[in-house]
Amino acid sequence: MATHNLFGASAESLAATFLEARGWSLLHRNWRWRSREIDIVARRGRLVAFVEVRARRSADRGHPFETIGRRKRRDLEIAARAWIAIHGAAADEYRFDAIAVLDGTGTGTASAGALVEYLADAWRG
């Protein structure tokens, strides 16, 4: 696996652990709809969050949240609509969240000491 893929996968694992520690149940990781992917689908009560995980080794080129542009949000919204059509329930509420992982250790993987920042309701679909 390429180093950047390993770093991204380890960041997603940190994000999943972060969510579970805060009472979220993970429904899916890397859920795909055609060419689109939702990093994490998580549930807490009736709330289902579609979570985009963004990771950087340093903030030199900006904050990880800054990389979630209009096109990425649109793709996530399309995938989320598909997920809801397949798995959704009428009583559920849905939102888009984001998690930023910033880890400058240089190890090639996001470490337990990484800064993890959670942005609930990051944008409206």
C-alpha positions as CSV (number, residue, x, y, z in Angstrom):
1,M,0.0,0.0,0.0
2,A,1.3,3.4,-0.9
3,T,2.4,5.6,2.0
4,H,-0.3,8.2,1.5
5,N,-2.9,5.4,1.4
6,L,-1.5,4.0,4.7
7,F,-1.6,7.4,6.3
8,G,-5.2,8.0,5.1
9,A,-6.3,4.5,6.4
10,S,-4.7,5.1,9.7
11,A,-6.4,8.5,10.0
12,E,-9.8,6.9,9.3
13,S,-9.1,4.3,12.0
14,L,-8.3,7.1,14.5
15,A,-11.5,8.9,13.4
16,A,-13.5,5.7,13.9
17,T,-12.0,5.2,17.4
18,F,-12.7,8.9,18.2
19,L,-16.4,8.5,17.3
20,E,-16.9,5.2,19.1
21,A,-15.4,6.8,22.3
22,R,-18.1,9.5,22.1
23,G,-21.0,7.0,21.8
24,W,-21.3,6.6,18.1
25,S,-21.9,3.2,16.5
26,L,-20.2,2.7,13.2
27,L,-22.5,1.4,10.6
28,H,-20.1,1.4,7.6
29,R,-16.6,2.4,6.8
30,N,-15.6,3.3,3.2
31,W,-19.2,2.8,2.0
32,R,-19.3,3.1,-1.8
33,W,-22.0,4.1,-4.3
34,R,-20.7,3.9,-7.8
35,S,-17.5,6.0,-7.9
36,R,-18.3,7.9,-4.7
37,E,-17.4,6.9,-1.1
38,I,-18.4,7.9,2.4
39,D,-15.5,7.4,4.8
40,I,-17.7,6.6,7.9
41,V,-21.4,6.2,8.4
42,A,-22.1,6.4,12.1
43,R,-25.3,6.4,14.3
44,R,-26.1,7.8,17.7
45,G,-29.7,7.3,18.6
46,R,-31.8,8.5,15.7
47,L,-29.0,10.6,14.2
48,V,-27.0,9.2,11.3
49,A,-23.8,11.1,10.4
50,F,-22.0,10.8,7.1
51,V,-18.5,11.6,8.1
52,E,-15.7,12.8,5.8
53,V,-12.2,12.2,7.2
54,R,-9.4,14.5,6.1
55,A,-5.8,14.1,7.2
56,R,-2.6,16.0,6.8
57,R,0.9,15.6,8.1
58,S,1.2,19.3,8.8
59,A,-0.8,22.5,8.6
60,D,1.8,24.1,6.3
61,R,-0.6,23.9,3.3
62,G,-3.7,24.7,5.3
63,H,-6.2,23.0,7.6
64,P,-7.5,19.6,6.5
65,F,-11.1,20.9,6.6
66,E,-10.2,23.4,3.8
67,T,-9.8,20.4,1.4
68,I,-13.5,19.6,1.5
69,G,-14.6,21.6,-1.5
70,R,-17.9,22.0,-3.3
71,R,-17.3,19.0,-5.6
72,K,-16.5,16.7,-2.7
73,R,-19.6,17.8,-0.8
74,R,-21.7,17.2,-3.8
75,D,-20.3,13.7,-4.3
76,L,-20.9,12.9,-0.6
77,E,-24.5,14.2,-0.8
78,I,-25.1,11.9,-3.8
79,A,-23.7,8.9,-2.0
80,A,-25.6,9.8,1.2
81,R,-28.9,9.9,-0.8
82,A,-28.1,6.5,-2.1
83,W,-27.3,5.2,1.4
84,I,-30.6,6.6,2.8
85,A,-32.5,5.0,-0.1
86,I,-31.0,1.6,0.7
87,H,-30.5,1.7,4.5
88,G,-32.5,4.7,5.8
89,A,-35.5,4.8,8.2
90,A,-38.3,7.3,8.3
91,A,-37.5,8.3,11.9
92,D,-33.8,8.9,11.3
93,E,-32.2,12.3,11.1
94,Y,-29.2,12.9,8.9
95,R,-26.3,15.2,8.8
96,F,-22.8,15.7,7.3
97,D,-19.9,15.8,9.8
98,A,-16.1,16.1,9.2
99,I,-13.1,14.9,11.1
100,A,-9.6,16.4,10.6
101,V,-6.6,14.5,11.6
102,L,-3.3,16.4,11.9
103,D,-0.2,14.3,12.6
104,G,3.3,15.6,11.9
105,T,5.2,12.6,13.3
106,G,6.6,11.6,10.0
107,T,5.9,7.9,10.7
108,G,3.8,7.3,7.6
109,T,0.8,6.5,9.7
110,A,-1.5,8.7,11.8
111,S,-0.5,8.0,15.4
112,A,-2.4,8.0,18.6
113,G,-0.9,11.4,19.5
114,A,-2.4,13.1,16.4
115,L,-4.7,16.1,16.8
116,V,-8.2,15.0,16.0
117,E,-10.8,17.7,15.4
118,Y,-14.5,17.0,15.0
119,L,-16.9,19.3,13.2
120,A,-20.5,18.3,13.7
121,D,-23.0,19.5,11.0
122,A,-20.1,20.6,8.8
123,W,-22.5,21.6,5.9
124,R,-26.0,21.2,4.8
125,G,-26.9,18.9,1.8
